[in-house]
Amino acid sequence: MDRKRILITGAAGFLGSHLCDRAIKEGFHVIAMDNLITGDLKNIEHLFNLEQFEFYHHDITKFIHISGKLDYILHFASPASPIDYLKIPIQTLKVGAHGTHNCLGLAKAKGARILVASTSEVYGDPLVHPQTEEYWGNVNPVGPRGVYDEAKRFMESITMAYNRFHGVQTRIIRIFNTYGPRMRLNDGRALPAFIGQALRGEDLTVFGDGSQTRSFCYVDDLVEGIYRLLMSEYDMPVNIGNPAEITLKEFAEEVIKLTGTSQKIVYKPLPVDDPKQRQPDITKAKEILGWEPKVARAEGLKITYEYFKNLPQEEWVKQPKEFVSMK
């Protein structure tokens, strides 16, 4: 069988591993790549015995070599949580810049279609609500979060340059808050942080007064949107997320109710440049891709909580990885 071949960078991460599963299901030969700085082989070990799956431990900020034909690239290599990108800011910028450049060069050389994973962070702390793809954002380039926000903004710019100047088939997804099994409990994002605290019997920490909003999309819905965008003929950015907006205080209360714990909510100062509002306008996704989320938050949260609850208890208290400095 002559399978289509797809390279997935960041393949051992939360989203990358789910994309590997989907690509296998769709009949692709999957070439998975990850340097394992934030990824974990446990997320993809169930695929290692498959003939149509191969894994390369490689840092994509260095030259990428793939022998033979290549039909598609899903570029999802990047630290994605504040704990990660504040601890490894240089690597975060490098994977957004050099890593994306290398992936685009590979797509050009192979004649492959490439989809790059941008995020809602390109909108910064938005002055427009909900956020449409036409909004240019409100980003502080020299703040601590700038290493992630600007890496994604550069990624979009160089992707469109390769599209316009070299004729590379490119797709850009802007991902809003996503959750589900295989997230790390210690990655600093609201959902795993709240559930981790609940499992450990700790009070739930809300930063600021809890009035800031997020919009949570279940991972299966996101993967469906990514696949539809990859297979579409649309080359401008598309928001993929769940527009059901909720304040972080309300969300913490939902987690307390879900876990049946008796903890209270404690408040700490809001981090610098933390966005006050997050809600995607998904009009384009509906019209162009025929996509909208299907999994209600209550359903997705229950599945995710069961996943975390069934992890070994040492995972509940595991601290974030230490990173080696890369100059």
C-alpha positions in Angstrom: 0.0 0.0 0.0 1.4 3.4 -1.0 0.5 5.5 2.0 0.7 9.3 2.1 3.6 10.3 4.3 3.2 13.0 7.0 5.8 14.5 9.3 4.5 15.6 12.7 6.8 17.8 14.8 6.3 18.0 18.5 4.8 14.5 18.1 5.4 13.4 21.7 3.5 16.4 23.1 -0.1 16.6 24.2 -1.5 17.8 20.8 1.2 16.1 18.7 0.5 12.7 20.1 -3.3 13.0 19.4 -2.4 14.1 15.8 -0.3 11.0 15.4 -3.3 8.9 16.4 -5.5 10.7 13.9 -3.0 10.4 11.1 -2.6 6.7 11.7 -6.4 6.4 11.7 -6.6 8.2 8.3 -4.1 5.8 6.8 -1.0 7.9 6.7 2.6 6.8 7.2 3.6 8.9 10.2 7.1 10.3 10.7 7.0 11.6 14.3 9.7 14.0 15.5 10.4 15.5 18.9 13.4 16.6 21.0 11.6 15.5 24.2 12.3 18.8 26.0 8.6 19.1 26.9 7.3 16.0 25.1 7.0 12.5 26.6 7.5 9.2 24.8 4.7 7.7 26.9 2.2 9.7 24.8 3.2 7.8 21.6 4.6 4.5 22.9 1.4 2.7 21.8 2.3 3.4 18.2 5.9 2.2 18.1 5.0 -1.4 17.0 3.2 -0.1 13.9 4.8 -0.5 10.6 3.4 2.8 9.4 4.9 4.8 12.3 8.5 5.9 12.9 10.0 8.2 15.5 13.0 10.5 15.3 14.5 12.1 18.4 15.6 15.4 16.7 15.7 19.1 17.4 14.0 20.9 14.5 16.0 24.0 15.0 18.8 22.0 13.4 18.6 20.9 9.7 15.8 18.4 9.1 16.4 15.4 6.7 13.6 13.2 5.6 14.4 10.6 2.9 11.9 9.8 0.3 8.6 11.6 -0.5 6.7 13.7 1.9 3.1 14.8 1.4 2.2 16.8 4.5 3.8 18.4 7.5 2.1 19.3 10.8 4.4 21.7 12.7 3.5 21.5 16.3 6.9 21.7 18.0 7.0 24.4 20.6 6.8 24.8 24.4 3.1 25.7 25.0 2.7 26.4 28.7 3.9 29.4 30.7 6.1 27.2 32.9 7.9 25.9 29.9 8.4 29.0 27.8 9.3 31.2 30.8 11.9 28.6 31.8 13.3 28.0 28.3 12.7 31.4 26.5 15.6 31.1 24.0 14.5 27.6 22.8 11.0 28.9 22.5 12.0 31.6 20.2 14.4 29.4 18.3 11.7 26.7 17.6 9.3 29.4 16.4 11.9 31.0 14.1 14.6 28.5 13.1 12.4 25.5 13.5 9.6 26.9 11.4 12.1 28.1 8.8 13.5 24.5 8.6 10.0 23.0 8.3 9.0 25.4 5.6 12.3 24.7 3.7 11.6 21.0 3.9 8.0 21.6 2.6 9.4 23.6 -0.3 12.0 20.9 -1.1 9.5 18.1 -1.0 6.5 19.8 -2.5 4.6 19.1 0.7 1.6 20.9 2.2 2.4 22.3 5.7 0.1 23.3 8.5 1.7 25.4 11.3 0.3 25.7 14.8 -0.1 29.3 15.8 -2.2 30.2 18.9 -4.6 32.7 20.3 -1.5 34.3 22.0 -0.9 36.2 18.7 -3.8 38.4 19.9 -2.0 39.1 23.2 -4.2 40.8 25.8 -6.9 41.6 23.3 -8.7 44.9 22.9 -11.3 43.2 20.6 -13.7 40.6 21.8 -14.4 38.0 20.7 -11.2 37.7 18.6 -11.5 37.4 14.8 -8.7 36.5 12.5 -8.6 40.0 11.2 -7.6 41.4 14.6 -3.9 42.2 14.7 -3.5 41.8 18.5 -2.1 43.7 21.5 1.2 42.1 22.3 4.0 43.3 24.5 7.2 42.2 22.6 9.5 42.8 25.5 7.4 41.3 28.3 8.1 37.8 29.7 5.4 36.3 27.5 6.7 38.0 24.4 9.1 35.0 23.7 6.0 32.8 23.0 3.7 35.4 21.6 6.2 36.9 19.2 7.5 33.4 18.2 4.0 32.6 17.0 3.6 35.9 15.2 6.9 35.4 13.4 5.8 31.9 12.5 2.8 33.2 10.8 4.8 35.9 8.9 7.4 33.5 7.6 4.8 31.0 6.7 2.9 33.5 4.6 6.2 34.6 3.0 6.9 31.0 1.9 3.4 30.8 0.6 3.6 34.1 -1.4 7.2 34.0 -2.5 7.9 30.3 -3.0 4.4 29.0 -3.7 4.4 26.6 -0.7 1.0 25.2 0.2 0.6 26.5 3.7 -2.1 26.4 6.4 -2.2 28.4 9.7 -4.3 27.4 12.6 -4.8 29.6 15.6 -5.5 27.3 18.6 -7.4 28.5 21.6 -7.3 26.8 25.0 -7.4 23.1 24.6 -7.6 20.3 27.1 -7.9 16.5 27.4 -5.9 13.4 28.2 -2.1 13.5 27.9 -1.8 17.1 29.2 0.8 17.4 31.9 -0.5 18.1 35.4 2.4 20.4 36.1 2.4 22.5 33.0 1.0 25.6 34.6 -2.2 26.0 32.6 -5.5 26.5 34.4 -7.2 23.2 33.8 -4.4 20.8 34.7 -3.3 23.1 37.5 -6.8 23.1 39.1 -7.2 19.4 38.7 -3.7 18.7 40.1 -4.4 20.8 43.1 -7.7 19.1 43.7 -6.1 15.6 43.5 -3.4 16.7 46.0 -6.0 18.2 48.4 -4.7 21.7 47.9 -6.7 24.9 47.6 -7.2 26.0 44.0 -5.1 29.0 42.9 -6.7 31.7 40.8 -4.5 34.6 39.6 -6.0 38.1 39.7 -9.7 38.3 40.8 -10.8 35.4 38.6 -12.8 37.6 36.2 -10.4 36.9 33.3 -12.0 34.5 30.8 -10.9 31.4 28.8 -12.7 29.3 26.2 -11.8 25.6 26.5 -12.0 23.2 23.6 -11.8 19.4 24.0 -8.8 17.9 22.2 -10.9 15.6 19.9 -12.7 18.6 18.6 -9.5 20.5 18.0 -7.9 17.5 16.1 -10.9 17.4 13.8 -10.6 21.1 13.0 -6.9 20.7 12.3 -7.5 17.8 9.9 -10.2 19.7 8.1 -8.0 22.8 7.7 -5.1 20.7 6.5 -7.3 19.2 3.8 -8.9 22.5 2.9 -7.8 25.0 0.2 -7.8 28.0 2.5 -4.3 29.5 3.3 -5.1 32.3 5.7 -5.2 31.9 9.5 -8.3 30.1 11.0 -9.4 30.2 14.7 -10.1 26.8 16.1 -11.5 26.7 19.6 -14.7 26.5 21.6 -16.5 29.9 21.9 -18.1 28.9 25.2 -16.5 31.5 27.4 -16.1 31.1 31.2 -14.3 33.1 33.9 -11.5 31.4 35.7 -13.3 31.7 39.0 -16.3 29.9 37.6 -14.0 27.3 36.1 -12.3 26.7 39.4 -15.7 26.2 41.0 -16.6 23.7 38.2 -13.5 21.7 39.0 -14.2 21.7 42.7 -17.7 20.4 42.0 -16.4 17.8 39.5 -13.7 16.4 41.9 -16.0 16.4 44.9 -13.3 18.1 47.0 -13.8 20.6 49.8 -11.0 23.0 48.9 -11.5 26.7 48.6 -10.2 29.1 46.0 -7.2 31.3 46.9 -6.2 34.4 44.9 -2.7 35.5 43.9 -1.5 38.5 41.8 -2.1 38.4 38.1 1.1 37.6 36.1 2.5 40.2 33.7 0.6 40.5 30.4 -1.8 37.7 31.3 -4.7 38.0 28.8 -8.0 39.2 30.4 -10.2 37.7 27.8 -10.1 34.7 25.4 -13.0 33.8 23.1 -12.6 32.8 19.5 -14.8 34.0 16.7 -15.2 30.7 14.8 -17.2 32.0 11.9 -14.5 31.2 9.4 -14.1 27.6 10.7 -17.9 27.1 10.4 -18.1 28.6 6.9 -14.9 27.3 5.3 -14.4 24.0 7.2 -17.9 23.1 8.3 -16.4 22.8 11.7 -17.6 23.6 15.2 -17.0 21.9 18.6 -19.2 19.0 19.6 -18.0 18.0 23.1 -19.6 20.0 25.9 -17.2 21.2 28.6 -18.9 19.0 31.3 -18.3 15.9 29.2 -14.8 16.7 28.3 -13.9 17.7 31.8 -15.2 14.3 33.2 -13.0 12.4 30.7 -10.0 14.5 31.5 -10.4 14.2 35.2 -10.7 10.4 34.9 -7.4 10.4 33.0 -5.6 12.4 35.6 -7.1 10.5 38.5 -5.9 7.2 37.0 -2.3 8.4 36.7 0.2 7.0 39.2 0.1 9.2 42.3 3.7 10.3 41.9 2.6 12.1 38.8 0.2 14.2 40.9 3.1 15.8 42.7 5.7 15.6 40.0 7.5 18.9 39.5 8.2 20.5 36.0 11.3 19.2 34.2 14.6 21.0 34.6 15.9 22.3 31.4 19.5 22.4 30.2 20.4 25.8 28.8 21.0 25.8 25.0 22.9 28.9 23.8 
